[in-house]
Structures are given as C-alpha cells and as structure tokens.
Amino acid sequence: MTQGEAATLILIASAAFVLPLLGRRLRMPAVVLEILFGIAIGPVFGLVQPSELVEVLAEFGLLLLLFLAGFEIELEVFERQGMMPILVGLGIYALTVAGSVTIGLTLGVGLFVALVLATNSVGVIIPTLRGTRMIGTSLGQDILVAALLADILTLLAVTGFALTTEYGFGVRLLAIPAFFLIAGTGLAMLRRAAWWRPERFGRLFAADDPEELGIRASLALMLVFVGLSLVLGIESILGAFLAGTAFAAVFRHRGGLDEKLTGFSYGFFIPIFFINVGIGFRIDAILDPAAIRLTLLLLAAALAVKVLPALLLVARRHSLRESLAAGALLSARLSLIIAIAELGVELELISETMESSIILLAAVTATLAPTLFRLLLPPQRGDPDEAAKLPADSHRQGPVHVPGAGLR
C-alpha cells in the first residue's frame, strides 16, 4: 500500500463516520452525501485519484450492497398479501417498462437506459413508509410489493440484456436458467439441512458467538453465488443479489444477524463504493448544456414512468391522491440504479456522461421522492399500531429464533 492509498483510506474512513451524522441533520440520505464527498475530493479538488486498492474495496462494497438488497426481500409480504397485490404490482412494472422503452427510444438513449429507468430503491422506500407510519397499511403493503417486484425483475432483465449484448441470442442465454437450477438445488439442500438440524444452524444467529459463524456463512454464500455467476458468464451483481434472497428465503427469522451484516457493510465497505462513484464522476461532462438538458429529461421521465402506472392502485380501492403518492415514492432511485449504471459503462452500453446523468438522477430522486410522498400523504394518515406488524427494513431488530421454526 502506498502512502497515497493510505491517506485516501483515512479520508474515506473518516467520511464514512461523519457523513451519516451530517445527513441526519440535513435530512438527506447518507448515500447522496457520500457521492458528493467523492466528487469533492476527486474531480473538484483533486485530493485523491482512483486507485486499485480503493477499486477492489469498492467492488466488494458493491457486492455487499446487492447482497443486502436481496436480504431485504421479505417473502412473508408476498405470502401475506395473496395474488391480487402481486398482479397489480406486475401490472405497474409492465407499464413502467413499456413507458421507459417508449421514452428511451424517443430520446434516443437506448433500451439499456430504459431498463435503468424501471428501477426503484427499496432502501429509500421502506424507511419512508416506516417514517410516515404507512408500512403496515394496505397502501404501504401495495407499495412495498410493487417495489420488491421492480428490484427483482429489473435485475433479471438487466442480466439477460447484458448476456444478449455480449454473446447475442444463443446457448449462452441458457446460463441464466442453469444458474437458477444450480442455485435452487443448493437452496433446497440448505433448507433441508436447516430443517433437520436446527440446533446446529441456530448458532448462526447467536448474538454472543465469538467466531461470528453467521457472518461467515453469509459471506461464504455470497461469494459462492458470485463465483458461480462468473463461471457461467453472468454478472456478479445478480449472483450477490440472489445470494441475499436465498439466505432470506431459508432463514426467515435471523435475529441480530441483520444488524451485524449491515453494521460492517454500511459502516465501511458500502460507503467506499459510493465515495468511489463520486471520485470517478465526470463533472466536466455533466456541466455541458446538452448533458444538463438530458438529465432534466431523464428526471421528468423517471417520475412519469412511475407515477402514471401507479394509478393502477385505484383498482386496489386506493384514492387518486394515494395512488399519486405511491407513484411519487416508487420514483425513488439510489443504490440499484447506480450499480446498473456502473455495469452499463463496463459493458460499453452507456457513456460516462450518461452514467453521470444517472448518478445525478439518483441523488435528486432519492431526496425528492420521499418529500413528494409526504406532501401528498401526510404522516398522520398512518396507524402507528399497524406499523409494528411488518418486519423492519434492513436494520430490523428482533429476538433470536431457531432457524427451523421459520422454514416452510
């Protein structure tokens, strides 16, 4: 490690501690401040330069980010709500994709950007629903189902698009079902083992385990899925995301493991990823008048492709105002859209200028969407008693359970 890399790590580590505190006072997502901090120390003041060490740590942070995104998938939400919310959520997503493709072709930005516009941010949506005491209500549940479906389906669509771009339509596309077949077999074996040996798997969730087997098992599963995806020629972000989803599917009650994983992930590695995104930000490109105009058009499109399809929620007996509020919240983008934009640049599907516009879009919508939601739907509409009925988000807490008790 060079002295420059050591100084960069000290700067980034200090920022990872301070920026969340500042974000809380400013009522801004810490992720937005981390990107802005990276822009400040990188392209603006030139204090740091991209380095191989930071790139490696940022890549690991990206994998952890997608793993925890999959970790947030609450299968109980789908089981509890039945088919109607899922069908409405699928309808909203289908209309979102159709609108995104239409806008993408009209603006001449390509189909990949259309998929980018179809994303949302569960990491912004869940805390907003909880903060407004809407998460336990019928509207909150419908929003959550639509958001989870958008995350899952968009990541699958992006993976298929990337494979088609690299290899065309052919046998290489069979890598996706092959991946699901292998992963599904491993998942079934893991569920069976946890069912028959709950006392052994219970150690994974022990709060006082000195060897932290729960964290080791989580990271091992993530790296196995990532390695499998790379062997099959699939993007590693899909492997990390599905690893988190698989872990959540097997172990429904994870005790304090969630807090441990989010603690060291969001405490260091994930901030490095977002700060590194800012360091590589093309500020010169985004200052171009054409780029500014493109960003504004993308912002308008990002709102339109979520707000209009969300009117389908009227079929769930929600008012027009509630449906508009839901669409405004679903327009929030952050972690996933930035990860997909990074992938697009690597595959040369989008330019660095477009990536900068997408990053700016993420920062604006992550801040704007919760504000619009609160304006359209005041917090007092929620029921604080119902808010406690749904498991918490990625920082959820709860008693330690024997894993076998939560398996189905």
C-alpha positions as a LaTeX table, in Angstrom:
\begin{tabular}{lrrr}
\hline
Residue & $x$ (\AA) & $y$ (\AA) & $z$ (\AA) \\
\hline
Met1 & 0.00 & 0.00 & 0.00 \\
Thr2 & 1.39 & 3.37 & $-0.99$ \\
Gln3 & 1.26 & 6.48 & 1.20 \\
Gly4 & $-1.29$ & 8.00 & $-1.17$ \\
Glu5 & $-3.59$ & 4.97 & $-0.83$ \\
Ala6 & $-3.20$ & 5.03 & 2.96 \\
Ala7 & $-4.14$ & 8.72 & 3.06 \\
Thr8 & $-7.14$ & 8.03 & 0.82 \\
Leu9 & $-8.35$ & 5.26 & 3.13 \\
Ile10 & $-8.01$ & 7.51 & 6.19 \\
Leu11 & $-10.00$ & 10.23 & 4.41 \\
Ile12 & $-12.71$ & 7.81 & 3.26 \\
Ala13 & $-12.97$ & 6.07 & 6.65 \\
Ser14 & $-13.36$ & 9.43 & 8.39 \\
Ala15 & $-16.04$ & 10.46 & 5.92 \\
Ala16 & $-17.90$ & 7.16 & 6.38 \\
Phe17 & $-18.26$ & 8.06 & 10.07 \\
Val18 & $-19.10$ & 11.76 & 9.76 \\
Leu19 & $-21.38$ & 11.86 & 6.70 \\
Pro20 & $-24.31$ & 9.83 & 8.16 \\
Leu21 & $-24.38$ & 12.20 & 11.15 \\
Leu22 & $-24.39$ & 15.18 & 8.81 \\
Gly23 & $-27.05$ & 13.56 & 6.63 \\
Arg24 & $-29.33$ & 13.10 & 9.63 \\
Arg25 & $-29.08$ & 16.78 & 10.48 \\
Leu26 & $-29.67$ & 17.81 & 6.87 \\
Arg27 & $-32.39$ & 15.15 & 6.38 \\
Met28 & $-30.60$ & 13.81 & 3.35 \\
Pro29 & $-29.68$ & 10.18 & 2.54 \\
Ala30 & $-26.10$ & 9.46 & 3.59 \\
Val31 & $-25.51$ & 7.89 & 0.18 \\
Val32 & $-26.10$ & 11.25 & $-1.54$ \\
Leu33 & $-23.57$ & 12.95 & 0.73 \\
Glu34 & $-21.05$ & 10.14 & 0.14 \\
Ile35 & $-21.29$ & 10.63 & $-3.63$ \\
Leu36 & $-20.98$ & 14.40 & $-3.23$ \\
Phe37 & $-17.98$ & 13.90 & $-0.94$ \\
Gly38 & $-16.32$ & 11.68 & $-3.56$ \\
Ile39 & $-16.95$ & 14.35 & $-6.19$ \\
Ala40 & $-15.41$ & 16.99 & $-3.91$ \\
Ile41 & $-12.22$ & 15.08 & $-3.09$ \\
Gly42 & $-11.91$ & 13.71 & $-6.63$ \\
Pro43 & $-12.78$ & 15.76 & $-9.71$ \\
Val44 & $-13.37$ & 19.08 & $-7.88$ \\
Phe45 & $-10.32$ & 19.50 & $-5.62$ \\
Gly46 & $-8.16$ & 16.61 & $-6.88$ \\
Leu47 & $-7.23$ & 15.42 & $-3.39$ \\
Val48 & $-7.37$ & 11.75 & $-4.38$ \\
Gln49 & $-7.07$ & 9.75 & $-7.56$ \\
Pro50 & $-8.69$ & 6.40 & $-8.45$ \\
Ser51 & $-6.51$ & 3.58 & $-7.13$ \\
Glu52 & $-6.51$ & $-0.19$ & $-7.47$ \\
Leu53 & $-6.93$ & $-0.73$ & $-3.71$ \\
Val54 & $-9.96$ & 1.54 & $-3.48$ \\
Glu55 & $-11.44$ & $-0.08$ & $-6.61$ \\
Val56 & $-11.17$ & $-3.55$ & $-5.03$ \\
Leu57 & $-12.76$ & $-2.38$ & $-1.77$ \\
Ala58 & $-15.47$ & $-0.56$ & $-3.73$ \\
Glu59 & $-16.21$ & $-3.70$ & $-5.76$ \\
Phe60 & $-16.60$ & $-5.69$ & $-2.55$ \\
Gly61 & $-18.84$ & $-2.94$ & $-1.22$ \\
Leu62 & $-20.99$ & $-3.19$ & $-4.35$ \\
Leu63 & $-21.39$ & $-6.95$ & $-3.86$ \\
Leu64 & $-22.38$ & $-6.42$ & $-0.23$ \\
Leu65 & $-24.83$ & $-3.74$ & $-1.30$ \\
Leu66 & $-26.59$ & $-6.13$ & $-3.70$ \\
Phe67 & $-26.42$ & $-8.98$ & $-1.18$ \\
Leu68 & $-28.17$ & $-6.84$ & 1.44 \\
Ala69 & $-30.69$ & $-5.69$ & $-1.18$ \\
Gly70 & $-31.62$ & $-9.35$ & $-1.66$ \\
Phe71 & $-31.52$ & $-9.78$ & 2.11 \\
Glu72 & $-34.31$ & $-7.20$ & 2.36 \\
Ile73 & $-36.71$ & $-9.27$ & 0.26 \\
Glu74 & $-39.50$ & $-10.24$ & 2.64 \\
Leu75 & $-41.19$ & $-13.34$ & 1.26 \\
Glu76 & $-43.78$ & $-13.01$ & 4.02 \\
Val77 & $-45.03$ & $-9.86$ & 2.29 \\
Phe78 & $-45.94$ & $-11.83$ & $-0.84$ \\
Glu79 & $-47.40$ & $-14.72$ & 1.16 \\
Arg80 & $-49.49$ & $-12.45$ & 3.36 \\
Gln81 & $-50.91$ & $-10.28$ & 0.58 \\
Gly82 & $-52.10$ & $-13.00$ & $-1.79$ \\
Met83 & $-52.19$ & $-12.78$ & $-5.57$ \\
Met84 & $-54.04$ & $-9.51$ & $-6.18$ \\
Pro85 & $-51.30$ & $-7.13$ & $-4.92$ \\
Ile86 & $-48.74$ & $-9.18$ & $-6.86$ \\
Leu87 & $-50.79$ & $-8.94$ & $-10.06$ \\
Val88 & $-51.23$ & $-5.19$ & $-9.59$ \\
Gly89 & $-47.50$ & $-4.86$ & $-8.86$ \\
Leu90 & $-46.69$ & $-6.80$ & $-12.04$ \\
Gly91 & $-49.06$ & $-4.55$ & $-13.96$ \\
Ile92 & $-47.35$ & $-1.44$ & $-12.60$ \\
Tyr93 & $-43.95$ & $-2.85$ & $-13.55$ \\
Ala94 & $-45.10$ & $-3.82$ & $-17.06$ \\
Leu95 & $-46.46$ & $-0.32$ & $-17.67$ \\
Thr96 & $-43.26$ & 1.17 & $-16.23$ \\
Val97 & $-41.10$ & $-0.85$ & $-18.62$ \\
Ala98 & $-43.37$ & $-0.01$ & $-21.57$ \\
Gly99 & $-43.21$ & 3.69 & $-20.74$ \\
Ser100 & $-39.44$ & 3.54 & $-20.16$ \\
Val101 & $-38.84$ & 1.83 & $-23.51$ \\
Thr102 & $-41.05$ & 4.36 & $-25.31$ \\
Ile103 & $-39.24$ & 7.28 & $-23.71$ \\
Gly104 & $-35.84$ & 5.67 & $-24.26$ \\
Leu105 & $-36.50$ & 5.24 & $-27.97$ \\
Thr106 & $-37.95$ & 8.75 & $-28.25$ \\
Leu107 & $-34.94$ & 10.35 & $-26.56$ \\
Gly108 & $-32.54$ & 8.08 & $-28.43$ \\
Val109 & $-30.82$ & 6.89 & $-25.25$ \\
Gly110 & $-31.22$ & 3.16 & $-25.87$ \\
Leu111 & $-33.00$ & 0.21 & $-24.31$ \\
Phe112 & $-30.47$ & $-0.18$ & $-21.50$ \\
Val113 & $-31.30$ & 3.26 & $-20.15$ \\
Ala114 & $-34.97$ & 2.27 & $-20.39$ \\
Leu115 & $-34.24$ & $-0.62$ & $-18.02$ \\
Val116 & $-32.38$ & 1.77 & $-15.75$ \\
Leu117 & $-35.50$ & 3.94 & $-15.53$ \\
Ala118 & $-37.54$ & 0.90 & $-14.44$ \\
Thr119 & $-35.63$ & 0.58 & $-11.17$ \\
Asn120 & $-36.57$ & 1.91 & $-7.75$ \\
Ser121 & $-34.92$ & 1.99 & $-4.35$ \\
Val122 & $-36.26$ & $-0.28$ & $-1.62$ \\
Gly123 & $-33.62$ & 1.24 & 0.66 \\
Val124 & $-35.38$ & 4.63 & 0.37 \\
Ile125 & $-38.96$ & 3.36 & 0.14 \\
Ile126 & $-39.02$ & 1.20 & 3.30 \\
Pro127 & $-37.65$ & 3.85 & 5.70 \\
Thr128 & $-40.04$ & 6.42 & 4.20 \\
Leu129 & $-43.04$ & 4.12 & 4.72 \\
Arg130 & $-41.97$ & 3.44 & 8.28 \\
Gly131 & $-41.29$ & 7.11 & 8.97 \\
Thr132 & $-44.77$ & 8.06 & 7.78 \\
Arg133 & $-46.33$ & 5.11 & 9.67 \\
Met134 & $-47.75$ & 3.75 & 6.44 \\
Ile135 & $-45.84$ & 0.49 & 6.16 \\
Gly136 & $-48.46$ & $-1.61$ & 7.95 \\
Thr137 & $-51.38$ & $-0.18$ & 5.98 \\
Ser138 & $-52.90$ & $-1.60$ & 2.81 \\
Leu139 & $-51.34$ & 1.17 & 0.72 \\
Gly140 & $-47.93$ & 0.67 & 2.31 \\
Gln141 & $-48.05$ & $-3.07$ & 1.62 \\
Asp142 & $-49.04$ & $-2.50$ & $-2.03$ \\
Ile143 & $-46.18$ & $-0.03$ & $-2.48$ \\
Leu144 & $-43.74$ & $-2.49$ & $-0.90$ \\
Val145 & $-44.85$ & $-5.37$ & $-3.14$ \\
Ala146 & $-44.51$ & $-3.19$ & $-6.26$ \\
Ala147 & $-41.05$ & $-2.02$ & $-5.16$ \\
Leu148 & $-39.76$ & $-5.54$ & $-4.42$ \\
Leu149 & $-41.02$ & $-6.84$ & $-7.77$ \\
Ala150 & $-39.34$ & $-3.96$ & $-9.60$ \\
Asp151 & $-35.99$ & $-4.73$ & $-7.92$ \\
Ile152 & $-36.11$ & $-8.45$ & $-8.72$ \\
Leu153 & $-37.41$ & $-8.22$ & $-12.28$ \\
Thr154 & $-35.16$ & $-5.32$ & $-13.31$ \\
Leu155 & $-32.04$ & $-7.11$ & $-12.15$ \\
Leu156 & $-33.06$ & $-10.23$ & $-14.08$ \\
Ala157 & $-33.84$ & $-8.14$ & $-17.18$ \\
Val158 & $-30.51$ & $-6.32$ & $-16.99$ \\
Thr159 & $-28.66$ & $-9.63$ & $-16.70$ \\
Gly160 & $-30.44$ & $-11.02$ & $-19.76$ \\
Phe161 & $-29.78$ & $-7.80$ & $-21.68$ \\
Ala162 & $-26.08$ & $-7.91$ & $-20.78$ \\
Leu163 & $-25.74$ & $-11.53$ & $-21.91$ \\
Thr164 & $-27.55$ & $-10.78$ & $-25.17$ \\
Thr165 & $-25.34$ & $-7.77$ & $-25.81$ \\
Glu166 & $-22.12$ & $-9.72$ & $-25.22$ \\
Tyr167 & $-22.99$ & $-13.03$ & $-26.87$ \\
Gly168 & $-26.18$ & $-12.48$ & $-28.86$ \\
Phe169 & $-29.18$ & $-14.80$ & $-28.86$ \\
Gly170 & $-27.84$ & $-18.31$ & $-28.40$ \\
Val171 & $-26.93$ & $-21.04$ & $-25.99$ \\
Arg172 & $-25.19$ & $-18.57$ & $-23.67$ \\
Leu173 & $-28.61$ & $-17.37$ & $-22.58$ \\
Leu174 & $-29.11$ & $-20.81$ & $-21.04$ \\
Ala175 & $-26.64$ & $-19.67$ & $-18.38$ \\
Ile176 & $-29.46$ & $-17.89$ & $-16.57$ \\
Pro177 & $-31.76$ & $-20.94$ & $-16.13$ \\
Ala178 & $-28.67$ & $-23.06$ & $-15.39$ \\
Phe179 & $-27.70$ & $-20.62$ & $-12.65$ \\
Phe180 & $-31.19$ & $-20.78$ & $-11.15$ \\
Leu181 & $-31.22$ & $-24.58$ & $-11.38$ \\
Ile182 & $-27.90$ & $-24.96$ & $-9.56$ \\
Ala183 & $-28.72$ & $-22.24$ & $-7.03$ \\
Gly184 & $-32.20$ & $-23.68$ & $-6.45$ \\
Thr185 & $-30.78$ & $-27.15$ & $-5.83$ \\
Gly186 & $-28.29$ & $-25.77$ & $-3.34$ \\
Leu187 & $-31.04$ & $-23.75$ & $-1.69$ \\
Ala188 & $-33.26$ & $-26.82$ & $-1.32$ \\
Met189 & $-30.39$ & $-28.78$ & 0.25 \\
Leu190 & $-29.67$ & $-25.91$ & 2.64 \\
Arg191 & $-33.33$ & $-25.68$ & 3.66 \\
Arg192 & $-33.45$ & $-29.43$ & 4.26 \\
Ala193 & $-30.29$ & $-29.36$ & 6.35 \\
Ala194 & $-31.55$ & $-26.42$ & 8.42 \\
Trp195 & $-34.89$ & $-28.16$ & 8.93 \\
Trp196 & $-33.39$ & $-31.40$ & 10.21 \\
Arg197 & $-30.52$ & $-29.81$ & 12.19 \\
Pro198 & $-32.00$ & $-26.59$ & 13.61 \\
Glu199 & $-29.80$ & $-26.71$ & 16.72 \\
Arg200 & $-26.63$ & $-26.55$ & 14.61 \\
Phe201 & $-27.86$ & $-23.76$ & 12.35 \\
Gly202 & $-29.12$ & $-21.89$ & 15.40 \\
Arg203 & $-25.51$ & $-20.94$ & 16.15 \\
Leu204 & $-25.51$ & $-18.77$ & 13.02 \\
Phe205 & $-27.84$ & $-16.36$ & 14.80 \\
Ala206 & $-26.34$ & $-16.44$ & 18.29 \\
Ala207 & $-25.66$ & $-12.90$ & 19.45 \\
Asp208 & $-22.63$ & $-13.94$ & 21.54 \\
Asp209 & $-20.90$ & $-16.28$ & 19.08 \\
Pro210 & $-17.16$ & $-15.34$ & 19.30 \\
Glu211 & $-16.45$ & $-16.88$ & 15.89 \\
Glu212 & $-19.32$ & $-15.00$ & 14.16 \\
Leu213 & $-20.37$ & $-18.01$ & 12.12 \\
Gly214 & $-23.47$ & $-16.18$ & 10.90 \\
Ile215 & $-21.41$ & $-13.52$ & 9.14 \\
Arg216 & $-19.01$ & $-16.14$ & 7.81 \\
Ala217 & $-21.87$ & $-18.21$ & 6.41 \\
Ser218 & $-23.49$ & $-15.14$ & 4.82 \\
Leu219 & $-20.29$ & $-14.01$ & 3.12 \\
Ala220 & $-19.47$ & $-17.56$ & 2.06 \\
Leu221 & $-22.89$ & $-17.93$ & 0.43 \\
Met222 & $-22.48$ & $-14.57$ & $-1.32$ \\
Leu223 & $-19.03$ & $-15.44$ & $-2.68$ \\
Val224 & $-20.21$ & $-18.91$ & $-3.80$ \\
Phe225 & $-23.09$ & $-17.36$ & $-5.74$ \\
Val226 & $-20.82$ & $-14.67$ & $-7.18$ \\
Gly227 & $-18.26$ & $-17.30$ & $-8.20$ \\
Leu228 & $-20.98$ & $-19.43$ & $-9.78$ \\
Ser229 & $-22.31$ & $-16.45$ & $-11.74$ \\
Leu230 & $-18.82$ & $-15.62$ & $-13.02$ \\
Val231 & $-18.23$ & $-19.24$ & $-14.10$ \\
Leu232 & $-21.49$ & $-19.15$ & $-16.08$ \\
Gly233 & $-20.71$ & $-15.74$ & $-17.56$ \\
Ile234 & $-23.45$ & $-13.93$ & $-15.60$ \\
Glu235 & $-22.94$ & $-10.55$ & $-13.97$ \\
Ser236 & $-21.70$ & $-10.86$ & $-10.40$ \\
Ile237 & $-24.26$ & $-8.38$ & $-9.08$ \\
Leu238 & $-27.05$ & $-10.84$ & $-9.88$ \\
Gly239 & $-25.22$ & $-13.58$ & $-8.00$ \\
Ala240 & $-24.78$ & $-11.36$ & $-4.95$ \\
Phe241 & $-28.43$ & $-10.25$ & $-5.04$ \\
Leu242 & $-29.76$ & $-13.81$ & $-5.34$ \\
Ala243 & $-27.45$ & $-14.97$ & $-2.55$ \\
Gly244 & $-29.08$ & $-12.47$ & $-0.21$ \\
Thr245 & $-32.53$ & $-13.52$ & $-1.41$ \\
Ala246 & $-31.68$ & $-17.21$ & $-0.90$ \\
Phe247 & $-30.44$ & $-16.59$ & 2.64 \\
Ala248 & $-33.62$ & $-14.65$ & 3.44 \\
Ala249 & $-35.73$ & $-17.46$ & 1.97 \\
Val250 & $-34.11$ & $-20.18$ & 4.07 \\
Phe251 & $-33.82$ & $-18.29$ & 7.33 \\
Arg252 & $-36.98$ & $-16.27$ & 7.85 \\
His253 & $-36.04$ & $-15.23$ & 11.40 \\
Arg254 & $-32.45$ & $-14.07$ & 11.51 \\
Gly255 & $-32.22$ & $-12.49$ & 14.95 \\
Gly256 & $-29.44$ & $-9.92$ & 15.21 \\
Leu257 & $-27.54$ & $-11.16$ & 12.15 \\
Asp258 & $-29.12$ & $-8.40$ & 10.03 \\
Glu259 & $-27.67$ & $-5.73$ & 12.29 \\
Lys260 & $-24.22$ & $-7.29$ & 12.23 \\
Leu261 & $-24.15$ & $-7.54$ & 8.44 \\
Thr262 & $-25.49$ & $-4.06$ & 7.84 \\
Gly263 & $-23.17$ & $-2.74$ & 10.55 \\
Phe264 & $-19.85$ & $-3.58$ & 8.95 \\
Ser265 & $-21.20$ & $-3.32$ & 5.38 \\
Tyr266 & $-22.74$ & 0.14 & 5.64 \\
Gly267 & $-20.15$ & 1.17 & 8.19 \\
Phe268 & $-17.21$ & 0.87 & 5.80 \\
Phe269 & $-17.37$ & $-1.13$ & 2.56 \\
Ile270 & $-20.56$ & 0.26 & 1.01 \\
Pro271 & $-19.61$ & 3.91 & 1.70 \\
Ile272 & $-16.34$ & 3.23 & $-0.12$ \\
Phe273 & $-18.34$ & 2.15 & $-3.17$ \\
Phe274 & $-20.44$ & 5.33 & $-3.21$ \\
Ile275 & $-17.48$ & 7.61 & $-2.48$ \\
Asn276 & $-15.57$ & 5.89 & $-5.28$ \\
Val277 & $-18.53$ & 6.55 & $-7.60$ \\
Gly278 & $-18.13$ & 10.24 & $-6.77$ \\
Ile279 & $-14.37$ & 10.11 & $-7.33$ \\
Gly280 & $-14.94$ & 8.79 & $-10.85$ \\
Phe281 & $-17.75$ & 11.28 & $-11.57$ \\
Arg282 & $-17.34$ & 13.15 & $-14.87$ \\
Ile283 & $-18.15$ & 16.62 & $-13.60$ \\
Asp284 & $-16.86$ & 18.23 & $-16.79$ \\
Ala285 & $-19.30$ & 16.19 & $-18.86$ \\
Ile286 & $-22.32$ & 16.97 & $-16.71$ \\
Leu287 & $-21.69$ & 20.72 & $-16.97$ \\
Asp288 & $-22.25$ & 20.56 & $-20.72$ \\
Pro289 & $-25.61$ & 22.22 & $-21.61$ \\
Ala290 & $-26.66$ & 19.15 & $-23.62$ \\
Ala291 & $-25.90$ & 16.90 & $-20.63$ \\
Ile292 & $-27.91$ & 19.16 & $-18.31$ \\
Arg293 & $-30.83$ & 19.04 & $-20.72$ \\
Leu294 & $-30.56$ & 15.24 & $-20.89$ \\
Thr295 & $-30.53$ & 14.97 & $-17.08$ \\
Leu296 & $-33.67$ & 17.10 & $-16.80$ \\
Leu297 & $-35.40$ & 14.96 & $-19.44$ \\
Leu298 & $-34.38$ & 11.79 & $-17.60$ \\
Leu299 & $-35.70$ & 13.25 & $-14.33$ \\
Ala300 & $-39.07$ & 14.01 & $-15.92$ \\
Ala301 & $-39.14$ & 10.53 & $-17.46$ \\
Ala302 & $-38.16$ & 8.91 & $-14.16$ \\
Leu303 & $-41.17$ & 10.48 & $-12.47$ \\
Ala304 & $-43.62$ & 9.85 & $-15.33$ \\
Val305 & $-42.86$ & 6.13 & $-15.73$ \\
Lys306 & $-43.61$ & 5.53 & $-12.05$ \\
Val307 & $-46.42$ & 7.96 & $-11.26$ \\
Leu308 & $-48.68$ & 7.10 & $-14.20$ \\
Pro309 & $-48.51$ & 3.28 & $-13.83$ \\
Ala310 & $-49.13$ & 3.66 & $-10.08$ \\
Leu311 & $-52.65$ & 4.82 & $-10.92$ \\
Leu312 & $-53.41$ & 1.09 & $-11.22$ \\
Leu313 & $-53.56$ & 1.12 & $-7.44$ \\
Val314 & $-57.03$ & 2.65 & $-7.81$ \\
Ala315 & $-58.07$ & $-0.93$ & $-8.60$ \\
Arg316 & $-56.98$ & $-1.77$ & $-5.05$ \\
Arg317 & $-59.50$ & 0.79 & $-3.75$ \\
His318 & $-56.93$ & 3.46 & $-3.04$ \\
Ser319 & $-57.83$ & 7.06 & $-3.77$ \\
Leu320 & $-56.33$ & 9.01 & $-6.66$ \\
Arg321 & $-54.25$ & 11.03 & $-4.23$ \\
Glu322 & $-52.92$ & 7.89 & $-2.53$ \\
Ser323 & $-52.05$ & 6.37 & $-5.92$ \\
Leu324 & $-50.19$ & 9.52 & $-6.96$ \\
Ala325 & $-48.33$ & 9.49 & $-3.65$ \\
Ala326 & $-47.37$ & 5.85 & $-4.21$ \\
Gly327 & $-46.07$ & 6.67 & $-7.69$ \\
Ala328 & $-44.01$ & 9.54 & $-6.31$ \\
Leu329 & $-42.39$ & 7.26 & $-3.73$ \\
Leu330 & $-41.76$ & 4.49 & $-6.26$ \\
Ser331 & $-39.84$ & 7.01 & $-8.37$ \\
Ala332 & $-37.02$ & 6.99 & $-5.79$ \\
Arg333 & $-33.81$ & 5.52 & $-7.21$ \\
Leu334 & $-30.49$ & 5.11 & $-5.48$ \\
Ser335 & $-28.32$ & 2.05 & $-4.92$ \\
Leu336 & $-29.55$ & $-0.29$ & $-7.66$ \\
Ile337 & $-29.65$ & 2.32 & $-10.41$ \\
Ile338 & $-26.05$ & 3.33 & $-9.67$ \\
Ala339 & $-24.92$ & $-0.31$ & $-9.67$ \\
Ile340 & $-26.65$ & $-0.92$ & $-13.01$ \\
Ala341 & $-25.14$ & 2.28 & $-14.46$ \\
Glu342 & $-21.68$ & 1.06 & $-13.43$ \\
Leu343 & $-22.38$ & $-2.19$ & $-15.24$ \\
Gly344 & $-23.55$ & $-0.29$ & $-18.32$ \\
Val345 & $-20.26$ & 1.60 & $-18.53$ \\
Glu346 & $-18.24$ & $-1.61$ & $-18.10$ \\
Leu347 & $-20.16$ & $-3.24$ & $-20.97$ \\
Glu348 & $-19.91$ & $-0.03$ & $-23.04$ \\
Leu349 & $-23.70$ & 0.17 & $-23.24$ \\
Ile350 & $-23.75$ & 3.74 & $-21.98$ \\
Ser351 & $-21.21$ & 6.56 & $-21.93$ \\
Glu352 & $-19.59$ & 8.03 & $-18.84$ \\
Thr353 & $-21.61$ & 11.19 & $-19.49$ \\
Met354 & $-24.82$ & 9.16 & $-19.34$ \\
Glu355 & $-23.60$ & 7.47 & $-16.15$ \\
Ser356 & $-23.02$ & 10.89 & $-14.59$ \\
Ser357 & $-26.56$ & 11.93 & $-15.54$ \\
Ile358 & $-27.95$ & 8.74 & $-13.99$ \\
Ile359 & $-25.99$ & 9.28 & $-10.76$ \\
Leu360 & $-27.32$ & 12.83 & $-10.56$ \\
Leu361 & $-30.81$ & 11.47 & $-11.25$ \\
Ala362 & $-30.41$ & 9.01 & $-8.34$ \\
Ala363 & $-29.34$ & 11.76 & $-5.95$ \\
Val364 & $-32.27$ & 14.01 & $-6.92$ \\
Thr365 & $-34.99$ & 11.33 & $-6.84$ \\
Ala366 & $-33.74$ & 9.83 & $-3.55$ \\
Thr367 & $-34.21$ & 13.23 & $-1.96$ \\
Leu368 & $-37.28$ & 14.41 & $-3.89$ \\
Ala369 & $-39.45$ & 11.25 & $-3.83$ \\
Pro370 & $-39.89$ & 10.94 & $-0.03$ \\
Thr371 & $-40.67$ & 14.68 & 0.14 \\
Leu372 & $-43.37$ & 14.41 & $-2.54$ \\
Phe373 & $-44.82$ & 11.35 & $-0.80$ \\
Arg374 & $-45.11$ & 13.20 & 2.50 \\
Leu375 & $-46.70$ & 16.20 & 0.81 \\
Leu376 & $-49.30$ & 14.08 & $-0.95$ \\
Leu377 & $-49.91$ & 11.79 & 2.02 \\
Pro378 & $-49.35$ & 13.39 & 5.46 \\
Pro379 & $-47.87$ & 11.12 & 8.17 \\
Gln380 & $-50.98$ & 11.27 & 10.37 \\
Arg381 & $-52.85$ & 9.12 & 7.85 \\
Gly382 & $-50.93$ & 6.07 & 9.05 \\
Asp383 & $-51.74$ & 3.90 & 12.04 \\
Pro384 & $-48.76$ & 3.56 & 14.41 \\
Asp385 & $-50.15$ & 0.32 & 15.77 \\
Glu386 & $-50.22$ & $-1.28$ & 12.32 \\
Ala387 & $-46.69$ & $-0.14$ & 11.54 \\
Ala388 & $-45.35$ & $-2.64$ & 14.04 \\
Lys389 & $-46.94$ & $-5.59$ & 12.25 \\
Leu390 & $-44.42$ & $-5.74$ & 9.41 \\
Pro391 & $-40.81$ & $-6.78$ & 9.94 \\
Ala392 & $-38.47$ & $-3.82$ & 9.86 \\
Asp393 & $-36.21$ & $-2.94$ & 6.95 \\
Ser394 & $-32.55$ & $-3.68$ & 6.54 \\
His395 & $-31.94$ & $-2.50$ & 10.12 \\
Arg396 & $-34.69$ & $-4.65$ & 11.60 \\
Gln397 & $-34.40$ & $-5.96$ & 15.12 \\
Gly398 & $-35.99$ & $-8.88$ & 16.87 \\
Pro399 & $-35.46$ & $-11.85$ & 19.15 \\
Val400 & $-33.23$ & $-14.74$ & 18.15 \\
His401 & $-35.19$ & $-17.71$ & 16.82 \\
Val402 & $-34.20$ & $-21.25$ & 15.95 \\
Pro403 & $-33.95$ & $-21.25$ & 12.14 \\
Gly404 & $-36.02$ & $-24.39$ & 11.66 \\
Ala405 & $-39.05$ & $-22.70$ & 13.20 \\
Gly406 & $-39.24$ & $-20.21$ & 10.36 \\
Leu407 & $-38.85$ & $-22.64$ & 7.47 \\
Arg408 & $-41.68$ & $-23.58$ & 5.16 \\
\hline
\end{tabular}
